[in-house]
Amino acid sequence: MLLSTSDADSRDVVDINLGGAFNVCRVAVFQPLARLNRSIINIVSATGTHGNVGQASYSASRAGASVSPSRSRTKLRRKGFAPTSSKPT
């Protein structure tokens, strides 16, 4: 799939999986309702850890989405938020 996937399709996958997780987190921080419950939980896929054959862009974007909450935790903790990720088994 790596050789048969167009650049545009690969960018779409990354934009949806990684960009989507980032945008939802950003919206949650600025929404008044989010201030009632300051937890942000990003549901991630085991594919980000183990990968799937032929799905490089999907696996990479899921890995980024699983790491993103821990990287933003320091900054958001100052504002009272606790972002985390959870991977179903």
C-alpha positions in Angstrom: 0.0 0.0 0.0 2.9 2.4 0.6 3.8 2.4 -3.0 0.2 2.6 -4.2 -1.0 5.3 -1.9 -0.9 8.8 -3.3 0.6 11.7 -1.4 -2.8 13.3 -1.1 -4.3 10.2 0.4 -1.5 9.9 2.9 -1.9 13.6 3.9 -5.6 13.0 4.4 -5.0 10.1 6.7 -2.5 12.1 8.8 -4.8 15.2 8.8 -7.8 13.2 10.0 -6.1 11.0 12.6 -3.4 13.4 14.0 -4.9 16.7 13.1 -8.4 15.6 14.3 -7.1 14.6 17.7 -5.2 17.9 18.1 -8.2 20.0 17.0 -10.6 18.2 19.4 -8.2 18.7 22.3 -7.8 22.4 21.4 -11.6 22.9 21.2 -12.1 21.1 24.5 -9.7 23.4 26.3 -11.5 26.5 25.1 -15.1 25.3 25.5 -16.9 26.6 28.7 -18.4 23.1 29.3 -14.9 21.6 29.4 -14.1 23.6 32.5 -16.6 21.4 34.5 -14.6 18.2 33.7 -11.0 19.0 33.0 -10.0 15.5 31.7 -9.3 15.1 28.0 -9.1 11.4 27.0 -7.9 10.6 23.5 -8.9 7.0 22.5 -6.0 5.6 20.4 -5.3 2.5 18.4 -2.9 -0.4 19.0 -1.9 0.2 15.4 0.1 3.2 16.5 2.3 0.9 18.7 2.4 -2.3 16.5 1.6 -1.1 13.0 -0.3 -2.8 10.3 1.3 -4.2 7.2 0.9 -1.7 4.3 -0.5 1.1 6.4 2.5 3.3 7.2 0.7 6.7 7.2 -2.2 5.3 9.3 0.2 3.7 11.8 2.4 6.8 12.0 -0.6 9.1 12.5 -2.1 6.9 15.3 1.3 6.8 17.0 1.4 10.6 17.0 -2.1 10.8 18.3 -1.2 8.5 21.2 1.8 10.6 22.2 0.2 14.0 21.7 -1.6 14.1 25.1 1.6 13.4 27.0 3.5 16.1 25.2 0.8 18.7 25.8 0.2 17.6 29.4 2.8 20.0 30.9 1.4 23.1 29.3 -2.3 22.1 29.9 -1.7 21.1 33.5 -1.0 24.8 34.3 -4.6 25.5 33.1 -6.0 22.6 35.2 -6.5 20.1 32.4 -5.2 16.5 32.4 -5.0 15.1 28.9 -4.3 11.4 28.5 -4.7 8.6 26.0 -6.3 5.2 26.3 -5.7 2.3 24.1 -8.5 -0.4 24.0 -7.2 -4.0 24.3 
